[in-house]
Amino acid sequence: MISNQILQNTIEGLKSISRVDLCIMDADGKEAASTADMQNSSGAVADFALSLADSQEIHGHQYFKIFDEQHLEYVLIAAGTGEDVYMVGKMAAFQIQNLLVAYKERFDKDNFLKNLLLDNLLLVDIYGRAKKLHIQADIPRAVTVIESVGGKDSNILELVRTHYSGSSKDFVTAVDEENVIVVKELTETDTAKEMDRSSKTLELFLQKEGIEGARISYGTVVQDIKEVSRSYKEAKMALDVGKIFFDERNVIAYSELGIGRLIYQLPIPLCKMFIREIFDVKSPDDFDEETLITIEKFFENNLNVSETSRQLFIHRNTLVYRLDKLQKSTGLDLRVFEDAITFRIAMMVVKYMKYMESTDF
């Protein structure tokens, strides 16, 4: 169903061109939109709706029926008589008829895409409905998920639609109140770089529109429409994992999650057991801030002692002393690759557990 605001904007635009007042009512004579007061025509509308005529002149106005698949949806009234008013009314009725078709097709596509994303369709239904809706099945696509700060921002859906309005091939929808989903159609030459560029462009657009801190994630490119739900699940996981391990970034791809996506799927009891086995009663986040900064910088520099000490503005021997102290405390020597990997994973596991505990409430 077209909103009354859309109808109002349409007939106001037509009036500005033709200078003919227009009114749209439903079959019961209830006004939906109007450029002039025609409430006294409601009785005539009800009688006209029951007649067999598609158009008729009544009480000095032109009346036209607008159908939605043989069902009478609206009655359009063009104020005045004469050939010019009749032609304006006929054109207005045709315009609204086309709007009905377009909005219905958009609703059908929206419904299809939502069920496709949520895996609510059988394989045979996917291809059948895609063909009926003129959606090509065998072309590359990727799914982007956008979440505003704190979730629930009714404005962000329309903003994203505005951003993608120049492309008839990209589809914007929402399957819940918190996230906006874009099913982006790509060409054979497009790569993950194009998705990254598109996502960062969207981030800048939202910032200019006053939406700060929106998080954007995207899944891998899939080659067939039946795989779109997989790209959506990947994008959703990237959004969640990004909040834990890449909280400083607003745009994240599923392909960039690395070991974080494996940790995210671990059960909490198993995580706790792992931490106990590695550190006994101590936890990686129990260390003082100086030690944690040293560890992070050491990892950032790929276990390079000289470069780490230079960036921390400390003597090499001071860094070696800190690493030796950490080894005595944990039994792990971060200069040894295997121990460094174990410690790094443990820190990520602790971060994951903290996040899961905070989201339980």
Number of C-alpha atoms within 10 A of each C-alpha: 11 13 10 14 10 13 18 18 14 16 24 20 13 20 17 10 10 13 12 19 22 27 26 29 23 20 20 17 21 17 19 16 23 21 18 11 12 16 13 9 18 18 12 14 26 17 12 22 21 11 11 7 11 13 19 15 16 15 12 11 18 23 27 25 26 25 17 14 9 7 9 14 18 26 28 25 29 25 21 19 14 11 9 12 20 22 13 22 28 19 13 22 24 15 15 21 17 14 17 19 16 13 14 15 13 14 13 14 20 17 13 18 26 19 16 22 21 14 16 14 17 12 11 9 13 19 17 11 15 16 12 9 14 9 14 14 16 11 15 22 25 27 29 26 26 28 22 21 13 9 15 15 16 13 10 21 22 14 16 20 17 11 15 17 13 9 11 8 14 17 19 23 20 16 15 10 12 17 23 25 27 21 22 21 19 19 9 9 7 13 13 15 9 12 23 17 11 13 23 16 13 20 22 13 15 19 13 10 11 9 17 14 16 18 23 28 27 32 28 23 22 20 16 13 21 19 18 26 23 21 22 25 19 24 27 23 22 27 28 17 23 25 17 19 18 17 14 9 12 20 22 24 22 21 14 12 17 9 10 19 19 10 18 19 11 13 10 16 9 10 17 13 11 15 20 13 10 17 16 11 8 13 15 20 13 9 13 9 10 9 18 14 13 18 21 13 19 24 17 12 14 13 18 13 17 16 16 23 20 12 12 14 10 12 13 15 12 11 22 15 12 15 21 16 14 17 15 11 12 15 13 20 17 21 18 10 12 12 15 19 14 13 21 16 16 21 15 18 23 18 15 23 19 12 15 14 10 9 7 6 5
